[in-house]
Amino acid sequence: MKISEIKVKNRFRKDLGDLTSLKESIASVGLLQPIVIDEEGNLIAGERRLRAFIELGKTEIDVKTIKI
């Protein structure tokens, strides 16, 4: 899915921490677990993974869509 289509609203976690090791892992082996969105494209889980993809300059990310 295009990252630009994912809606990130108020999140519980305010500090995403250091994403360096996550970005290195994604660059080395890829995304092991897709992020989770609802049917409207709202982010449910995976903000750190999403932010790492953005910082790596990626425009698309694997997603799992769930019904809420």
DAPE-V443257 format. One record per pair of residues at least 12 apart in sequence whose C-alpha atoms are under 7 Angstrom apart, sorted by sequence separation. I is the first residue (numbers start at 1). J is the second residue. D is the distance in whole Angstrom. If there is no record, write none. Layout:
i:I j:J d:D
i:I j:J d:D
This chain:
i:37 j:63 d:7
i:39 j:65 d:6
i:35 j:62 d:7
i:36 j:63 d:6
i:37 j:64 d:6
i:38 j:65 d:5
i:39 j:66 d:6
i:34 j:62 d:5
i:35 j:63 d:5
i:36 j:64 d:5
i:37 j:65 d:5
i:38 j:66 d:5
i:39 j:67 d:6
i:23 j:52 d:5
i:34 j:63 d:5
i:35 j:64 d:6
i:36 j:65 d:6
i:37 j:66 d:6
i:38 j:67 d:6
i:22 j:52 d:7
i:34 j:64 d:6
i:38 j:68 d:7
i:16 j:48 d:6
i:19 j:52 d:6
i:7 j:41 d:6
i:8 j:42 d:6
i:6 j:41 d:5
i:7 j:42 d:5
i:8 j:43 d:5
i:5 j:41 d:7
i:6 j:42 d:6
i:7 j:43 d:6
i:6 j:43 d:7
i:3 j:59 d:5
i:2 j:59 d:6
i:3 j:60 d:5
i:2 j:60 d:4
i:3 j:61 d:6
i:1 j:60 d:5
i:2 j:61 d:7
i:1 j:61 d:5
i:1 j:62 d:6
i:1 j:63 d:7
